[in-house]
Amino acid sequence: MTQRFPLRRLAGGVLLAFAAGAFAQSAPTAAPAPDTGAQAQPARPAGLADFDAYVEKVRRTFDVPGIAVAVVKDGKVVLEQGFGLRELGKPEKVDARTLFAIASNTKAFTAAALQMLAEDGKLKMDDRVIDHLPWFQMADPYVTREMRIRDLLAHRSGLSLGAGDLLYWPPTSYSTREVVERLRHVPIRNGFRSGYAYDNILFAVATLVIEQASGQSYADFVRERIFKPVGMDESLVDMTYLKPGMDYAMGHAKADFKDLKPVPPMAWTNDPGAGGIYASAHDLAKWMNVQLAGGALPGADADGKPRRLFSEDSQRQMWSMLTPIAVGKPPIPELAPVMPHFYGYGESWFLSDYRGQRLVWHTGGWPGMVSRLTLVPEQHLGVVVLTNAESGAAFNAVTYRVLDAYLDPGSRTDWAAVYDKAVKKAEANADDSWRKHLAARDARSKPSLPLARYVGTYRDPWYGDVVVSQEGGRLRLRFGKTAQLVGTMEPWQHDTFTVRWDDRTLNADAFFSFALDADGHIREARMEPISPLTDFSFDFQDLRLAPVEAKGEGH
């Protein structure tokens, strides 16, 4: 991504948190139960009078083919609208019902599913994971024993940023069970519950807990227990349910961070609870209204009683801070107004503040698509922005324009210009990083061994095998379980090679370094991303690749 707001996942951006203790004592005032959508849309505030033109400016500034936006206020839909194209080069336009991959915005559905099962008496949020999955194992026995269901949702396990993501992203042939079984080999770099580091892999564990407790597949549970009662009739659990002729957006990524190209839909079937859902702005407006109503659903049941998706107590738990996050400095001075005073993570929700108001929100990042959903509980306000390009700057620029229209009507900040400046600074920093690599390189050096000596299978304890082969006088690298991770290795310096992936939209080229023992045999290999703009889910740096000796031979 040109602007890697963490997700693909997007792991963050600028956030804050409502103090957990204070929040536990004071529940938010629930918005009115959402209506059925039959009434006319309320008038837009004056700050959104030029909103259509502004979104078009955002699309042009950040090279985004299509955007869908929904805004809800006081239980009603103020705006749900599409802008631009579903796919470059094709005439179909984005509308409010166009499906987008919402990626990590799926996590809130996973949290809701677990809380609903707790209300059903099928589990408790403070149950040990091993009470439900006895075979579950982390790299540290203490963490294995003490990991609670609530911990799966809070990014405080001790795993490093994005640890284990290569087990399922880009798509691998591992099953969800196999992904979770391999978790026991993923290194724990930090203290358990000692700090925040965004992960996706523990949501695979949460997926299996939901399936074990409910007796249903994750997909069936979400469809029947969440989509159906909320009225999210268009939403899909993952792209395998997309059919020809459906109204859905095609993702777009910049090959080599330059040329925008379509990215085919991707299924995340072995970790659906982390980021699999496809949804429209229209459906997500319903989801936001249910959230803002404290779990209340439209209408009444057969006995005339109010309908609920989950209880207010469950929502208090989901919106209570579990993991504080340090507030950093803005990358440019113009972003100071969006920097929070407090920042943290609850159960699959970021918690922060803006212009004196508490925010509850999340982002999502996917190959070719990113999104942001933001709730302002005390204002009964929600906004979701879906895009079909990898620009977190775009969804932030639109989100803050909407928030300003309600929270600071006199504001005239051009967030598109502000985030454009931030993007350009990030790109300049990446260029500086590359120049430093070039300056440190000994271009006259050559590999220590003939290329044929590097050929072989290399095995990492948690990922598995990667294979180096020689084809046409060059080395080629293939990840054994990941069809997209195939690339050409070129000598860089000494025993380090660069890997250029055949799929140029990955934007994840890497250094691949061999270490030799005293006798000139390969002892191990390590990898690391070349560009600081590479998405964190390419956790190459955590691989420890040892050569697999052929039977009867040394390597």
C-alpha positions, 0 to 999 in steps of 0.5 A, spaced: 500 500 500 502 506 498 499 508 505 500 502 510 495 504 515 496 497 519 490 490 516 490 488 511 488 487 516 489 495 517 491 494 525 490 501 527 491 508 525 490 514 530 486 511 536 484 512 543 481 508 549 475 510 554 478 508 561 475 501 562 474 502 569 470 508 568 466 505 562 464 499 566 460 504 571 457 508 566 453 505 560 452 509 554 445 512 552 443 507 547 440 510 541 433 509 539 432 502 536 433 502 528 427 503 524 426 499 518 428 504 513 422 505 510 422 513 512 425 518 508 432 520 509 434 525 514 437 532 511 444 532 511 448 537 515 451 543 512 458 540 513 456 535 508 453 540 502 458 539 498 460 531 500 459 528 493 464 533 490 469 532 496 468 524 495 470 525 488 476 529 490 478 524 494 478 518 489 482 522 484 487 524 489 488 517 492 487 514 485 481 510 488 476 507 482 470 506 487 468 508 494 461 507 498 459 511 504 453 510 509 452 515 515 447 513 520 444 518 525 439 517 531 437 510 528 436 513 521 440 513 515 442 519 513 446 517 507 448 511 503 451 512 496 456 509 491 461 513 487 466 511 481 467 504 478 466 497 481 472 496 476 477 500 472 475 499 465 468 497 466 462 501 466 458 498 472 458 503 478 459 503 485 452 504 489 450 503 496 449 495 495 455 494 492 459 488 496 466 490 498 471 485 502 471 489 509 477 485 512 478 486 519 471 489 520 469 482 520 472 482 527 467 485 530 462 480 528 466 475 531 466 478 538 459 479 537 458 471 536 462 469 542 458 474 546 452 471 544 454 464 545 456 467 552 449 469 553 446 462 551 450 459 556 455 455 551 461 459 554 464 464 558 468 470 556 473 468 561 473 461 560 480 458 558 481 456 551 483 449 553 476 448 556 473 448 549 479 446 545 483 442 549 489 441 544 490 448 543 497 450 544 502 456 544 509 456 544 509 458 551 506 453 556 504 459 561 500 462 555 497 456 553 494 455 560 492 462 561 489 464 555 482 466 555 477 467 550 477 474 551 484 474 550 483 472 543 480 478 541 484 483 544 491 483 541 495 482 547 497 475 547 505 476 546 505 475 539 509 480 535 505 484 530 502 480 524 505 474 527 503 467 523 500 471 518 503 467 512 500 461 515 493 464 511 495 470 507 496 470 502 491 464 501 494 458 503 492 450 503 492 449 510 485 448 514 483 452 520 485 447 524 492 446 521 493 454 522 491 453 529 495 447 530 501 450 527 501 456 532 505 452 537 511 454 533 510 461 532 514 465 537 512 469 542 516 475 542 513 479 548 510 478 555 503 475 555 498 481 556 504 486 557 502 490 551 499 491 544 501 488 538 495 486 532 494 479 530 490 475 526 491 468 527 488 468 534 481 470 530 482 463 527 482 460 534 476 464 536 473 461 529 474 454 532 471 456 539 465 459 535 464 452 531 465 448 537 460 451 542 455 453 537 455 446 533 455 450 527 460 452 522 462 459 523 459 461 516 452 458 518 452 462 525 454 468 522 449 468 517 443 465 521 445 469 528 447 475 525 446 477 518 439 474 518 436 478 524 440 485 523 437 484 516 444 484 512 441 480 506 446 482 501 452 480 506 457 474 505 461 470 509 467 470 504 468 471 497 466 463 495 459 465 495 460 471 490 456 469 483 457 472 476 452 478 476 452 480 483 453 487 485 460 487 487 467 491 487 473 488 484 479 490 488 485 494 485 493 495 487 498 498 485 503 494 482 510 496 484 507 501 488 505 505 481 500 502 476 493 501 479 491 494 477 485 489 478 486 484 484 482 478 483 477 476 489 481 472 495 478 467 500 480 467 507 477 460 508 482 458 513 481 464 518 474 467 516 473 470 523 479 475 522 477 478 516 472 474 511 466 478 510 463 481 504 458 487 505 455 493 502 454 500 505 447 499 505 448 493 510 453 496 514 448 502 516 444 496 519 449 493 523 452 500 525 444 502 527 444 496 531 451 497 535 449 504 536 442 502 539 446 497 544 444 491 541 437 492 540 434 490 533 428 493 529 421 491 531 418 486 536 418 479 537 412 474 536 410 476 544 411 484 542 417 484 546 423 488 544 428 484 539 435 484 541 442 481 537 446 482 544 445 485 551 447 492 553 452 488 558 455 484 552 456 491 548 459 494 554 464 488 555 466 489 547 467 496 548 471 496 554 478 497 553 482 491 554 489 493 551 492 500 552 496 503 546 501 508 546 499 515 543 505 517 538 506 523 535 503 525 528 507 524 522 505 531 520 503 537 524 497 537 520 494 531 523 495 533 530 487 534 531 486 527 529 491 524 534 487 522 540 488 523 548 487 516 549 487 510 545 486 502 546 483 496 544 477 492 546 473 486 544 475 487 536 474 494 537 479 500 537 477 505 542 479 513 541 477 520 542 476 526 537 473 533 538 471 531 545 467 525 543 469 517 544 470 513 538 469 506 537 471 504 530 475 499 526 479 499 519 480 493 514 485 492 509 485 486 504 488 485 497 485 491 493 480 494 498 480 497 505 475 500 509 473 504 516 467 503 520 467 509 526 461 510 531 460 516 535 456 513 541 454 519 545 452 522 538 448 516 536 452 517 529 456 512 525 460 512 518 462 507 514 467 508 508 468 502 503 474 503 498 476 498 492 483 500 492 489 500 498 488 507 500 487 508 508 488 515 507 482 515 502 477 512 508 480 517 513 479 523 509 472 521 508 471 519 515 473 525 518 469 530 513 463 526 516 465 527 523 467 534 522 460 536 519 457 533 526 462 534 531 465 541 529 460 544 523 465 550 523 471 546 521 473 547 514 479 542 514 481 539 507 482 532 510 484 530 503 490 535 502 492 533 509 492 525 508 495 527 501 501 530 504 502 524 509 502 519 504 507 523 500 512 523 506 511 516 507 513 515 500 519 519 501 521 515 507 521 509 503 525 512 498 530 514 503 530 507 506 532 504 499 537 509 498 540 507 504 540 499 502 543 501 495 549 505 499 550 499 504 551 494 498 557 492 496 555 491 488 562 488 486 561 482 491 558 475 489 555 469 492 560 465 496 557 458 493 555 456 485 548 457 485 546 450 484 549 449 492 543 454 494 538 449 491 534 445 496 528 445 501 528 450 507 523 448 513 521 453 518 518 450 524 511 454 524 510 455 516 513 449 513 517 448 507 519 453 502 523 451 496 529 454 492 530 451 485 534 453 479 531 455 472 534 458 466 540 460 470 536 463 476 534 461 482 527 461 484 523 461 490 516 458 492 512 457 498 510 450 499 503 452 501 502 459 498 501 459 491 502 466 490 508 467 493 513 465 487 518 469 485 525 470 482 532 471 486 537 475 484 544 476 487 544 482 492 551 482 495 555 476 498 550 471 500 544 475 500 539 475 494 533 479 493 526 476 491 521 479 486 515 476 486 511 474 480 505 477 482 507 485 482 501 487 486 503 484 492 508 489 493 512 485 498 519 484 495 524 481 500 531 480 502 533 472 502 540 471 506 543 465 507 548 463 513 554 459 512 557 454 517 565 454 518 565 449 512 561 453 507 555 449 508 548 453 509 546 453 516 540 457 515 536 462 511 532 469 513 528 473 510 525 480 511 521 485 507 525 490 502 520 496 503 517 499 509 511 500 505 510 492 505 504 490 509 506 487 516 502 481 514 508 479 510 512 477 516 518 474 513 522 476 519 519 471 523 521 465 519 527 461 521 529 457 515 533 451 516 535 446 510 532 439 509 537 434 508 536 429 502 536 422 505 543 420 505 546 426 503 549 432 506 546 439 504 
